[in-house]
């Protein structure tokens, strides 16, 4: 099984507002950059969308390390929030509807096709690929 690293980031000009997303896929010496925008969105949705699009680019089941500076995305999987939300019919512990459940459901389908580990990185720090994703996401906002 191929081992892939996916670095992701989302950005938003206003929240809600115009948003951009980016993903960089690394496999051996190969690198693929993806990015895009949404004219009316939130930062959290762009963070999630970047992961979805990164996983969408994979053509076969892989071992995947997803690197994200979004605690919202990483914690949902690493702290078991996803499992609790599913069990509770996409409701939070307080009984409120889970925000962005459309993207969470899609992301769960993408994750299920692979063996995925989520790794939190510090945003706007010394991680080259995280910084590059941030640059690409912001560039997508400017170019929309």
N, C-alpha and C positions, 0 to 999 in steps of 0.2 A: 504494500500500500504506500502510495506517495505521501511524503510529509511536506506540507505547505505551510508557510507563514503568511498571514494576512494582517496587514496593518490598516487601521481604519480611523476615520475622523469625520465629524460633521461640523458645520458652522452655520450661523444664522445672522443675518443683518436685520436686527429687530427680532423679538421673540414673542409672538410670531412675526414672520417676515420672510424675505427671500432667503432660502437656505441652499447650502452646497454640501456635497458629500464626496468622499474620496476613499479608495481602497488601493493598496499596493500588495500584489501577490508575489511571493518569492518561492521559487522552487529551484534548488541548485543554483546555477548561474543565470537562470531566467527570471525576469522581472516583468510584471504587467501592471500598468497603472490604469485605473478606472476613476471617472469622476462625472458628476452631473449636478443638476440643481432642481429646485422646486420653487415656484414663484410665491407660494404661501404655505409656510410650514413652521415647525419649531426646531430648536436645536436637538432635542431628544429624538425627534423623528429622523433627523438627518444622521445622527449617530447610529441609530438602528438600521437605517436604509443602507448606510455604507457597509455594514456587516452582511446584510442580505445580498447586496450586489456582489460583494466579494465571494460569498459562497455560491451564488448563481454562476459565477465564471468557471467553477470547477466542473469538469466533464465526467468525472468518475468519483466514487467514494474515496476519501482521503483522510489521513491524519492531519488535523488542522489546528494550528495555534493562532488564535485571533487575539491581536494586540489592540487594545482600545484605551483611551484616556477617559472613557465614560463609565463612571461608577454605576450609573443607571443600568447600562447594558451588562457589564461584567458581573455586578452583584446579583442581578436577576437570575443568572445561571449558577454562579458560584455559591450563593447563599440560599439557593433553593426556592426563591420567590416564584419562579415559573411553575414549578410543580404544585405549589400551594394555590396559585391563581387558577391553574387548570382544574384542580380538585374542587375549588370553590366556584366553578362556573365563570371564570374570568372576573371574579370579584376580589377586592382586597380584604385584608383581615377585618377591616371596619365595615365591610359589606358594600363599599363603593365600587362602581365599575372600574376595571383596570384601564388606565389611560393608554392609548395607542394599541389597544388589543388587536386591531387588524394587522399591525406590523409584528406584534409579538407572536401571533398565530403563524404568520408567514415565516418568521425567523425560526420558530420551533420546527416547522417542516424542513427548512434548509439544514438546520443543525442535525436533525434525525438521520439525514442521508450520509453523515460523516461521523468521525470520531473527533469531537471538538473540545479544545481546552481554551478557556478564556483567561487572558492575562492582562491585568491592569497596568498601564504605564502612566507615568506622570506627564500631563499635558504641558506643552510649551516649555519643555526642559531640554535634556540632552539626548533624547532619542531621535536619531536622524530620520527614520521612516515615519514616526509620528509627526514630526515637524514637516516632513514633505507632504504627508496627507493633509495636514492643516493648510499648507500653502495651496495645494490643488483644490481643496474645498472652497477656500476663499477666492481663488481664481475663477472657479465655476460660478460663484455669485456675481463677480464682476462681469463675466461674459454672458450672463443670461439676458 
